[in-house]
C-alpha cells in the first residue's frame, strides 16, 4: 500500500464512519480529502459519489461515479447501477456480473440473518407452495437445479421432497456456505445464463428464488435453463412485479418485470405457463415487496407453435394455484 493510499484509506474509513452517523456534510469533506490523497483509488471515488447523492448534489455524484468507472471498467461496486437510477446511464439488460459477484461475496456471512430476521424473506417457501401440488406427478428421478442457490435456503425447504439437488451461483463465498450444509449433490460457481460444466444434462425441476431479479432480459437465463430440462419438466421462479414493459430497475437495485413480458419470454424460450401467483417476497424499509411466483413447464416445439400445453403434461392443481391468485 502506498503512502498516499494509506492516507486515503484512513480518511475514507473516517468518512464512512460519519456516513453511518448520518453526518453527511462532515463525511463529504473527509471523502474529498481521501480522493485528494489518492486520486487513482476507485473505491474513494465511489464513496464520494455515494455521499454526494445522499446530500442531494446529483451532478457531483454523477461525476464521481463516472470517474470510478474509468478506474474500474468491470464495475465491481455497481456505479453504473447508481448512474442508471440517477438517470445518467442507459438501462442495461442485466446488472454487471462482477458487481453481483462482489456484492454477494461480501454479503455471504450475514446473508441469512439479514434476509430471515430483518427482511422476513420467504421466497423459497412461496416457490414450494407453488410446486407442492405437482410433486406426486413430476418426472422421476426428481433431480433439481437451484439457480442462484446462494447459501442454500432453497435446499433447506425442498431437500426432503426431491431425489438430488445441484446448485449454481456467481458468488464463490455463497457456494462455500451452501456446501457446508451438505444438501447439494454438486455446487458450481458460474453464470446462470451460460451453464458451466459440473451440472447434469437434464433436470426435472429448476428453481430460481430471487435471482432473476438481477437480470432485465430473462431470455438468456430461461433459454439456458430450458437446455438443461427434460420435456415436461417444471421451472418455478420468483420475480418482482413491475408496471413498465418489459422491465425497469427499482430503487432496491433489482429489476422489476412486466407480466406480459414474462409470458413472451417463456414462449420464446420453450415454456408453457402453468400458474402465475402474487405474493409478498420480503419486507424492505418496512414495506412489503410484491412479487410474482411463476410456474412453467418445458414444452416441445409442437406444443409451443400450437400455443398450448398438452393435458397429459398438466397434473391437477389446487384451487389456490390458479393463474392470478395471491399468496400471502
C-alpha positions as CSV (number, residue, x, y, z in Angstrom):
1,X,0.0,0.0,0.0
2,X,1.5,3.4,-1.0
3,X,1.8,6.2,1.5
4,X,-1.0,8.1,-0.4
5,X,-3.2,5.1,-0.4
6,X,-2.7,4.5,3.2
7,X,-3.6,8.2,4.0
8,X,-6.6,7.9,1.7
9,X,-7.7,4.7,3.3
10,X,-7.6,6.2,6.8
11,X,-9.6,9.2,5.7
12,X,-12.2,7.1,3.9
13,X,-12.7,5.0,7.0
14,X,-13.5,8.2,8.9
15,X,-15.8,9.3,6.1
16,X,-17.7,6.0,6.2
17,X,-18.0,6.2,9.9
18,X,-19.5,9.7,9.6
19,X,-22.0,8.3,7.0
20,X,-23.0,5.7,9.5
21,X,-23.8,8.5,11.9
22,X,-25.7,10.4,9.2
23,X,-23.3,13.3,9.4
24,X,-23.1,13.6,5.7
25,X,-21.7,17.1,5.5
26,X,-18.6,16.2,7.5
27,X,-18.3,12.9,5.7
28,X,-18.3,14.7,2.4
29,X,-15.3,16.9,3.4
30,X,-13.3,13.8,4.6
31,X,-14.2,11.8,1.5
32,X,-12.9,14.7,-0.7
33,X,-9.7,14.6,1.3
34,X,-9.4,10.9,0.7
35,X,-9.7,11.4,-3.1
36,X,-7.1,14.2,-2.9
37,X,-4.7,11.9,-1.2
38,X,-5.0,9.2,-3.9
39,X,-6.9,10.3,-7.0
40,X,-6.4,6.9,-8.6
41,X,-8.3,4.9,-5.9
42,X,-11.6,3.8,-7.4
43,X,-13.3,3.0,-4.1
44,X,-12.7,6.5,-2.9
45,X,-14.4,8.0,-5.9
46,X,-17.4,5.6,-5.5
47,X,-17.8,6.5,-1.8
48,X,-17.6,10.2,-2.7
49,X,-20.3,9.7,-5.3
50,X,-22.5,7.9,-2.7
51,X,-22.1,10.8,-0.2
52,X,-22.8,13.4,-2.9
53,X,-26.0,11.6,-3.7
54,X,-27.0,11.5,-0.1
55,X,-26.6,15.2,0.3
56,X,-28.6,15.9,-2.9
57,X,-25.6,17.0,-5.1
58,X,-26.7,14.9,-8.1
59,X,-24.3,16.4,-10.7
60,X,-21.3,15.8,-8.5
61,X,-22.5,12.3,-7.7
62,X,-22.7,11.5,-11.4
63,X,-19.2,12.8,-12.0
64,X,-17.8,10.8,-9.1
65,X,-19.5,7.6,-10.3
66,X,-18.2,8.2,-13.8
67,X,-14.7,8.7,-12.6
68,X,-15.0,5.4,-10.7
69,X,-15.9,3.6,-13.9
70,X,-12.9,4.9,-15.6
71,X,-10.7,3.4,-12.9
72,X,-12.7,0.1,-12.7
73,X,-14.4,-0.7,-16.0
74,X,-15.5,-4.1,-14.5
75,X,-17.7,-2.1,-12.1
76,X,-17.5,-4.4,-9.1
77,X,-19.1,-1.7,-6.9
78,X,-22.1,-1.1,-9.2
79,X,-21.5,2.5,-10.2
80,X,-23.5,2.0,-13.5
81,X,-26.5,0.9,-11.5
82,X,-26.3,4.1,-9.4
83,X,-26.0,6.2,-12.6
84,X,-29.0,4.4,-14.1
85,X,-31.1,5.2,-11.1
86,X,-29.9,8.8,-11.3
87,X,-31.0,9.0,-14.9
88,X,-27.4,9.4,-16.2
89,X,-26.9,5.9,-17.8
90,X,-28.9,3.8,-20.2
91,X,-30.8,0.9,-18.6
92,X,-28.9,-2.3,-19.3
93,X,-30.4,-5.8,-19.7
94,X,-28.6,-7.1,-16.6
95,X,-26.6,-5.9,-13.6
96,X,-22.8,-6.2,-14.1
97,X,-21.7,-9.8,-13.2
98,X,-18.6,-8.5,-11.4
99,X,-20.8,-6.2,-9.2
100,X,-23.3,-9.0,-8.4
101,X,-20.4,-11.4,-7.5
102,X,-18.7,-8.9,-5.3
103,X,-22.0,-7.9,-3.7
104,X,-22.8,-11.4,-2.6
105,X,-19.3,-12.4,-1.7
106,X,-19.3,-9.5,0.8
107,X,-22.9,-10.3,1.8
108,X,-22.4,-14.1,2.4
109,X,-21.5,-14.0,6.1
110,X,-24.7,-12.1,7.1
111,X,-26.9,-13.1,4.2
112,X,-29.3,-15.5,6.0
113,X,-29.7,-13.4,9.2
114,X,-30.4,-10.3,7.1
115,X,-33.0,-12.0,4.9
116,X,-34.7,-14.0,7.5
117,X,-34.5,-11.8,10.6
118,X,-34.6,-8.3,9.2
119,X,-36.4,-8.7,5.9
120,X,-38.9,-11.6,6.6
121,X,-37.8,-13.2,3.4
122,X,-39.9,-16.2,2.4
123,X,-39.2,-16.7,-1.3
124,X,-38.3,-20.4,-1.1
125,X,-41.5,-21.2,0.9
126,X,-43.6,-19.4,-1.8
127,X,-41.9,-21.4,-4.5
128,X,-42.5,-24.6,-2.6
129,X,-46.2,-23.8,-2.2
130,X,-46.5,-23.3,-6.0
131,X,-44.8,-26.6,-6.8
132,X,-46.3,-28.8,-4.0
133,X,-49.5,-29.9,-5.8
134,X,-47.3,-31.0,-8.7
135,X,-44.9,-33.2,-6.7
136,X,-46.8,-36.5,-6.9
137,X,-46.9,-36.2,-10.7
138,X,-43.5,-35.0,-11.5
139,X,-40.9,-36.7,-13.7
140,X,-38.6,-39.1,-11.8
141,X,-35.9,-39.2,-10.7
142,X,-36.7,-35.7,-9.4
143,X,-33.3,-34.1,-10.0
144,X,-33.3,-30.3,-9.2
145,X,-31.2,-27.4,-10.3
146,X,-31.2,-24.4,-8.0
147,X,-30.3,-21.3,-9.9
148,X,-28.6,-18.6,-7.8
149,X,-28.5,-21.0,-4.9
150,X,-26.9,-18.6,-2.5
151,X,-26.3,-20.2,0.9
152,X,-28.8,-23.0,0.3
153,X,-32.1,-21.6,1.6
154,X,-34.0,-23.3,-1.2
155,X,-32.4,-26.7,-0.4
156,X,-33.5,-26.4,3.2
157,X,-37.1,-26.2,2.1
158,X,-37.0,-28.7,-0.8
159,X,-34.4,-31.3,0.2
160,X,-36.8,-33.8,1.8
161,X,-39.0,-33.9,-1.3
162,X,-36.5,-34.4,-4.2
163,X,-34.0,-37.1,-5.2
164,X,-31.0,-34.8,-5.7
165,X,-30.2,-31.1,-6.0
166,X,-27.4,-29.2,-7.7
167,X,-26.7,-25.5,-7.3
168,X,-25.1,-22.7,-9.3
169,X,-24.2,-19.2,-8.1
170,X,-21.9,-16.4,-9.2
171,X,-20.5,-16.0,-5.7
172,X,-17.9,-18.5,-4.5
173,X,-18.4,-17.4,-0.9
174,X,-22.1,-18.2,-1.2
175,X,-21.3,-21.5,-2.7
176,X,-19.0,-22.3,0.3
177,X,-21.8,-21.6,2.7
178,X,-24.2,-23.8,0.8
179,X,-21.7,-26.6,0.6
180,X,-21.3,-26.6,4.4
181,X,-25.0,-27.6,4.7
182,X,-24.4,-30.9,2.9
183,X,-27.7,-30.7,1.0
184,X,-26.4,-30.5,-2.6
185,X,-25.0,-33.1,-4.8
186,X,-23.0,-30.7,-6.9
187,X,-22.3,-27.0,-6.5
188,X,-20.7,-24.8,-9.2
189,X,-19.6,-21.2,-9.2
190,X,-20.9,-19.7,-12.5
191,X,-23.3,-17.6,-14.5
192,X,-26.8,-18.9,-14.9
193,X,-27.0,-17.6,-18.5
194,X,-24.1,-19.8,-19.5
195,X,-24.2,-23.0,-17.6
196,X,-20.7,-24.3,-16.8
197,X,-19.5,-27.9,-16.6
198,X,-20.3,-29.8,-13.4
199,X,-24.1,-29.8,-13.8
200,X,-26.3,-32.6,-15.0
201,X,-27.5,-32.8,-18.6
202,X,-31.2,-32.9,-17.7
203,X,-33.3,-31.9,-14.7
204,X,-37.0,-32.5,-13.8
205,X,-37.2,-29.2,-11.8
206,X,-35.4,-25.9,-12.0
207,X,-35.8,-23.4,-9.2
208,X,-34.8,-19.7,-9.2
209,X,-35.5,-17.9,-5.9
210,X,-35.0,-14.2,-6.2
211,X,-32.1,-14.5,-8.7
212,X,-33.8,-13.4,-11.9
213,X,-34.3,-10.0,-10.3
214,X,-30.7,-9.3,-11.2
215,X,-31.4,-9.7,-14.9
216,X,-33.6,-7.4,-17.0
217,X,-33.9,-9.5,-20.2
218,X,-34.8,-13.0,-19.0
219,X,-34.4,-14.8,-22.3
220,X,-30.7,-15.8,-21.8
221,X,-31.4,-17.4,-18.4
222,X,-34.6,-19.1,-19.4
223,X,-33.0,-20.4,-22.6
224,X,-30.1,-21.8,-20.7
225,X,-32.4,-23.4,-18.1
226,X,-34.6,-25.0,-20.8
227,X,-31.5,-26.6,-22.4
228,X,-30.9,-28.5,-19.1
229,X,-34.5,-29.6,-18.7
230,X,-36.4,-32.7,-19.8
231,X,-39.6,-32.1,-21.9
232,X,-42.4,-31.9,-19.3
233,X,-40.1,-30.7,-16.5
234,X,-41.1,-27.7,-14.4
235,X,-39.4,-24.4,-13.6
236,X,-40.6,-22.3,-10.7
237,X,-39.2,-18.8,-10.1
238,X,-39.9,-15.5,-8.4
239,X,-39.7,-12.0,-9.8
240,X,-40.5,-8.6,-8.5
241,X,-43.6,-7.2,-10.1
242,X,-43.3,-4.2,-12.4
243,X,-45.6,-1.9,-14.4
244,X,-43.0,-0.8,-17.0
245,X,-42.8,-3.0,-20.1
246,X,-40.7,-5.1,-20.4
247,X,-38.7,-4.2,-17.2
248,X,-37.3,-1.4,-15.1
249,X,-34.8,-1.0,-12.3
250,X,-36.2,-0.5,-8.9
251,X,-34.8,1.6,-6.0
252,X,-33.6,-1.6,-4.4
253,X,-31.2,-2.1,-7.4
254,X,-33.1,-5.1,-8.7
255,X,-35.1,-5.4,-11.9
256,X,-38.9,-5.5,-11.9
257,X,-40.7,-7.3,-14.7
258,X,-43.9,-6.7,-16.5
259,X,-46.4,-9.7,-16.6
260,X,-46.8,-9.6,-20.4
261,X,-43.1,-9.6,-21.0
262,X,-42.7,-12.7,-18.7
263,X,-45.2,-14.6,-20.8
264,X,-43.5,-13.6,-24.1
265,X,-40.1,-14.7,-22.8
266,X,-41.5,-18.1,-21.6
267,X,-43.0,-18.8,-25.0
268,X,-39.8,-17.7,-26.8
269,X,-37.6,-20.0,-24.7
270,X,-39.7,-23.1,-24.8
271,X,-42.0,-23.0,-21.8
272,X,-45.8,-23.0,-21.3
273,X,-47.2,-21.1,-18.3
274,X,-48.8,-23.3,-15.7
275,X,-49.5,-20.7,-13.0
276,X,-48.8,-17.1,-12.0
277,X,-49.5,-16.1,-8.4
278,X,-48.8,-12.9,-6.5
279,X,-47.0,-13.0,-3.1
280,X,-45.0,-10.9,-0.7
281,X,-41.4,-11.9,-1.1
282,X,-39.9,-9.8,1.7
283,X,-40.1,-6.6,3.6
284,X,-37.9,-3.6,2.6
285,X,-37.7,-0.5,4.7
286,X,-40.9,-1.6,6.4
287,X,-42.8,-2.0,3.1
288,X,-43.9,-5.3,1.5
289,X,-42.1,-6.2,-1.8
290,X,-44.7,-7.8,-4.1
291,X,-43.5,-10.5,-6.4
292,X,-44.8,-13.0,-9.0
293,X,-44.4,-16.7,-8.4
294,X,-44.2,-18.2,-11.9
295,X,-44.6,-22.0,-12.6
296,X,-43.8,-23.0,-16.2
297,X,-43.4,-26.3,-18.0
298,X,-40.8,-27.2,-20.6
299,X,-42.6,-28.0,-23.8
300,X,-41.5,-29.3,-27.2
301,X,-41.7,-27.2,-30.4
302,X,-45.0,-28.6,-31.5
303,X,-46.7,-27.5,-28.2
304,X,-45.2,-24.0,-28.4
305,X,-46.3,-23.5,-32.0
306,X,-49.8,-24.6,-31.1
307,X,-49.8,-22.2,-28.2
308,X,-50.8,-24.8,-25.5
309,X,-49.6,-27.4,-23.2
310,X,-50.9,-31.0,-23.7
311,X,-53.3,-32.1,-21.0
312,X,-51.1,-35.1,-20.2
313,X,-48.3,-32.7,-19.2
314,X,-50.5,-30.8,-16.7
315,X,-51.3,-32.6,-13.5
316,X,-54.2,-31.4,-11.3
317,X,-53.6,-28.2,-9.4
318,X,-55.1,-27.0,-6.1
319,X,-57.6,-24.2,-6.4
320,X,-55.2,-21.7,-4.9
321,X,-52.7,-22.3,-7.7
322,X,-54.8,-20.8,-10.4
323,X,-53.2,-18.1,-12.5
324,X,-53.6,-14.7,-11.0
325,X,-54.3,-15.8,-7.4
326,X,-52.5,-14.2,-4.5
327,X,-50.3,-15.9,-1.8
328,X,-49.7,-14.1,1.5
